[in-house]
Amino acid sequence: VVMPQNAWGTLPTRNYNEGQFELCEQISGETMYDTILKERDTCYACVVRCKRVVEVKEGPLTVDPLYGGPEYETLSTFGSYCGVGDLVAISKANEICNQYGVDTITCGATIAFAMECYEKGIIGKEQTGGLELKFGNAEAMLEVLREDYIRTAWAKGLNLSPAGRQGLQPAGHRGDRASTARQRQGPTRRTVFRPEPTDPAFRVAQVVALRRRCPERGRSSDPVRRVPGSPRRTAGSVRCV
């Protein structure tokens, strides 16, 4: 999914300031398949087997297959969102999140938001625990996920708790400079990012949003879900406004 999204200009990059990532091939599913993919797992009775299981035994970072592997959302939020083109680092971030029970989408998007705030001077090293939190800094991205940062500097300054429930929601309501950063609270109170209206990807994002709200059939990830045994719901049966 990474490569088509990049070709369409809808791959969230650097907190969605851009829609294409120059290192997309390095974090793509094709590269994963050729390098660190160990196997595919699945939920009970599902034949799709979309779960990835990755393993890295050598190098500065090792990845335990016990915690699975990154799928598209994780690849994009910890990858292109944060400007990181290191597949092993992204897989390690996925492992850490799964250890703590943190949602990878919320956590990756939160870090990307903080990276933009850091680069624009909205926050500094005092808030990041001394980290140089710039786009593309995989080491800093991983460091903020480690236990000492989750429970100390970040938990106090940016509300990045181990559960990852609130994202950066308080930052948008404090009335300080962080509230000027581009963020929107979604229905689940998760920090959700979107391109600017002047961005070419904005129109595509509108289409994707409409598709999410008016699916041709219910899925577990869609707002309109099909109740078992009920007739198939089509986009025509949903009022789209």
N, C-alpha and C positions, 0 to 999 in steps of 0.2 A: 504494500500500500504506500510505502514511503516514496518510491520513485514516481508512480503516477501522480500523487499529490504534489510532488515537487514540480512535475511537468505542467500541471494545471495552475501552478502558482498559489496553491492553497496549503502548503506545508508550513505550519506556524514556525516562524524563525525569529529568534531574538525577541522574545515576548510579543510575537506577531507584529513587529515593526516591518517585517518582510514576509513574503510568501514563498520564497525559494531559498534553499540552503546549499551552499557550494560544496559541502562535505556530505551530501545526502547519501551518496553511494556507499560511503564507509559505514553508515548506520542502517543500511537497508536490509530487508529480509533475505535478499540474495546473498549478501556478504555474510550474514549470520549463518545461513545454510552451509556456506563453503568453509566456515571457520570454527565457530564455537557451538553450533547446534548439536546437542547430543541425541535428543529424541523429541517426539510430540506426545503430549498427554491429553486426556480428555475427561470431561464430566461423565457421570454415569449414563450409559445407554446412548451417548452422543457419538455419531460417526464422523463428525467434522474434524475432531482432534485439532482444535486451533491453539491449544496451549503449547507454548514453547518451553523446552527444558534445555538450558545451556550449561556448559561447564568449562572452566578455565583452571588448569592445574599449575601452570608455570607463569612466571613473570611477576611484576610488582604487585599486581592485583589477581587474586584468585576468586573464582565464583563457584559456589556450592550448588549443584543441580537440585538439591532438596528444595530450594526456593523458586524453582521454575525458571522462567526467563522473560524478557521484555517482549510485549506485543506492540502493535502500532502506537497506541496512545503513550505508552512508556517510552518508546523510542523517540517520539516527537517531543514530549515534555522534558525529558532529561537530555535529549539530543539537540534537535534544531531549536527548540524553545530557548534553551540555555546556550546555544551556539557551540555545543560540544559535539565533536565528530569522532569520539572514541567509543566504540561499541562495547569494549570490555568495561569501561567506566560506567556506561549506562546500565550494563548488566549488573554491576556491583551496586549501583544505586537501587535497582530493582530488588536485589537481595536484601539490602538494608531496610527498605520500606516493608518488605514482607516479614522481616524479623520483628519489626515493631508494630505491624498491622496498620501501616500508614498508606493511604490512597496515593498511588503513584502520580495520577493526573493532577490532583490538588497540590501535592508536594512539589512536583516538577514545575508547575505553573507558578507556584508561590516563589520558588527560588528564581525563576526567570524574571518575575516582577521585581524582586529584590535586586537582581543584577541590573535591571534598567534604572532602578532608583539609585543604585550605587554609581553607575556610570554618569548619571545626570546630577550627581552631587546631593541628592535628596537625603541619602543616608551615607554614613562613613564607616571607618573601621571600628569606631566605638560601638556601633550597632551590630556589626558583623563579627565581633569578637576578634578583631585584628586581621580578618581575612581580606584578601584582594579579590572581591567578589565581582569579577568582570565576566562578560560573555566569553565563552570558550575556555574558561578556567575549570577543567574537570576536577582537579585536586580540591579546589575550594568548594565545588558543588558537593563532592563526597564528604568533605570535612563537616559541612553544616548538617549532614545527615547522621553523623556519629553521635553516640550517646551523650558525650559531654556537652556538645553544642545544642542538641535538642533539649536538654534539661537545664541548661544555664543561660548563656547569652541570648540565644535565639528565642528560647521560651519566654524570656522576660521582655526582649526588645521587639520581637516580631510575632509573638504568639504562635510559634511553630511547635506545637505540642506533639508528643509521641503519637497521639491519635490522629493528628492532622485534620481535626474536624473543622476548624474555623478558617484555615488559610490565613490570608492577610486582611480579613474582614474588618478588624478594629482599625487598621491603618486608614481605611476609607472613611472613618467616622470620627477621627480625632480632631479634624479641622486643621491639621498641620500640612506641611508640604507633601507628605506621602499621599494625602487625599487627592492631589492633583494628578497622580499617576493614572494611566489608563486602565481601569478595571471596572467590572460589572458583577454584581452579585446575582447568581442564577437562582433557580427555584430551590436548589438544595443548599443554598448559602455558601456554595463553593465559589472561589474566586475564578471568574471566567473572563477570558481575554478575547478581543475581537479586533479586526483591522479597522483603520480609520476609513471614513466614507470616501476619502480621496484615493484610497488604495485600490488598485485593479482587482485585488482579491475580494473586495467588499461585496461585489455583486454575486460572486460565487458563494461567499459565506451566507448571503441571504437565501440563495437557492437551497444550500445544504440545511439551513435552519428550517425552511419550509418543509423540506423533505423529512426532517426529524419530527416535526409536529404533525405531519400528515402522511404517515407511512402506508404503503399498500397492504401491509399486514403487520400484526403486532409482533414485536420482539421484546426480549427482556430489557434491552437498552433503550427502547422507544417509550416516549411518554404515553402513547396510545397502545395499550397492551390488549392482546386478545385473551379473553377468558376461555379456558378449555371447554370445548363443546359448543361454543357460540359460533355464529356464521362469520365468515371471513369479512373483515372490515376493510373497505377500500378508501382511497383518498376522497372519493366522491361522497362518502358517507360521513365525512368529518368536515365541519364548517371551519374553513381557514380564513382568518381575518388578518 
